[in-house]
Amino acid sequence: MYCIIQTTFKHRAVGDDIINALFEKNLVACIQKQAISSRYKWNGQVEHEHETLLSIKTKTAHFEEIRDLILELHDAKIPEIIMIPIVNGNRDYLDWIDEVTCAT
């Protein structure tokens, strides 16, 4: 019913566009940004990038719309978009997510 969706980006403008669009559509309750250092394999090479990780708190019912919005606004060929289920949590916090995200 609730989840954290993670995505990363390199360019601040891309991240700002994604964040603003998600809040404008009332799809999220909270987004946390964290600077990270990523290593990953791309085209047979190990790459190293400084990126920003977004942790997006929302309802699982919004995953497809959030994924589609990220894909539309992201500049990476294959952006990270993963959903991590919230199995349990503070009931008041989860109620708040219900309150501030659009009904589905």
C-alpha positions as CSV (number, residue, x, y, z in Angstrom):
1,M,0.0,0.0,0.0
2,Y,2.9,2.4,0.7
3,C,6.4,2.5,-0.8
4,I,9.6,4.3,-1.4
5,I,10.5,4.9,-5.0
6,Q,14.2,5.6,-5.7
7,T,15.7,7.3,-8.7
8,T,19.0,9.1,-9.3
9,F,20.0,12.0,-11.5
10,K,23.2,13.8,-12.4
11,H,21.9,17.2,-13.5
12,R,20.2,19.5,-10.9
13,A,17.6,20.8,-13.4
14,V,16.4,17.3,-14.2
15,G,15.9,16.5,-10.5
16,D,14.2,19.8,-9.9
17,D,11.8,19.2,-12.8
18,I,11.0,15.7,-11.5
19,I,10.5,16.9,-7.9
20,N,8.3,19.8,-8.9
21,A,6.1,17.7,-11.2
22,L,5.5,15.0,-8.6
23,F,4.4,17.6,-6.0
24,E,2.3,19.5,-8.5
25,K,0.4,16.2,-9.3
26,N,0.0,15.4,-5.6
27,L,1.6,12.0,-6.1
28,V,4.1,12.2,-3.2
29,A,4.1,13.0,0.5
30,C,7.9,13.5,0.9
31,I,11.0,13.5,-1.2
32,Q,14.5,13.3,0.3
33,K,17.6,14.2,-1.7
34,Q,21.1,12.8,-1.0
35,A,24.4,13.3,-2.8
36,I,25.9,9.9,-3.6
37,S,28.8,8.4,-5.5
38,S,27.8,5.6,-7.9
39,R,29.8,2.9,-9.6
40,Y,28.0,0.9,-12.3
41,K,28.8,-1.2,-15.4
42,W,27.8,0.5,-18.7
43,N,28.8,-0.7,-22.1
44,G,31.3,-3.2,-20.6
45,Q,33.1,-0.5,-18.6
46,V,32.9,0.4,-14.9
47,E,31.7,4.0,-14.6
48,H,31.9,6.4,-11.7
49,E,29.5,9.3,-11.3
50,H,28.5,11.8,-8.6
51,E,24.7,11.8,-8.6
52,T,21.7,12.7,-6.4
53,L,19.5,10.0,-5.0
54,L,15.8,10.7,-4.5
55,S,13.8,8.7,-2.0
56,I,10.2,9.3,-2.8
57,K,7.5,8.4,-0.1
58,T,4.1,7.6,-1.7
59,K,1.5,4.9,-2.2
60,T,2.1,1.9,-4.3
61,A,-0.9,2.7,-6.4
62,H,1.0,5.8,-7.8
63,F,4.0,3.8,-9.0
64,E,3.1,3.6,-12.7
65,E,2.3,7.3,-12.9
66,I,5.5,8.3,-11.1
67,R,7.5,6.0,-13.2
68,D,6.0,7.4,-16.4
69,L,6.6,11.0,-15.2
70,I,10.3,10.2,-14.4
71,L,10.8,8.6,-17.8
72,E,9.3,11.6,-19.5
73,L,11.5,14.1,-17.6
74,H,14.8,12.2,-17.1
75,D,17.8,12.7,-19.4
76,A,19.3,9.3,-18.8
77,K,18.9,6.5,-21.4
78,I,17.9,4.0,-18.6
79,P,17.2,5.8,-15.4
80,E,17.0,3.9,-12.1
81,I,13.4,3.7,-11.0
82,I,12.7,1.1,-8.3
83,M,9.9,0.6,-5.8
84,I,10.7,-0.6,-2.3
85,P,7.5,-1.7,-0.4
86,I,6.9,-0.3,3.1
87,V,5.9,-3.4,5.0
88,N,5.0,-1.5,8.2
89,G,5.4,1.9,9.7
90,N,4.2,4.6,12.1
91,R,0.5,4.7,11.5
92,D,0.3,8.5,11.9
93,Y,3.0,8.8,9.2
94,L,1.2,6.4,6.8
95,D,-2.1,8.3,7.4
96,W,-0.3,11.5,6.5
97,I,0.9,10.0,3.2
98,D,-2.8,9.2,2.6
99,E,-3.8,12.7,3.4
100,V,-1.4,14.6,1.2
101,T,-1.4,12.4,-1.9
102,C,-4.2,12.2,-4.4
103,A,-6.9,9.6,-3.9
104,T,-6.8,6.5,-6.0
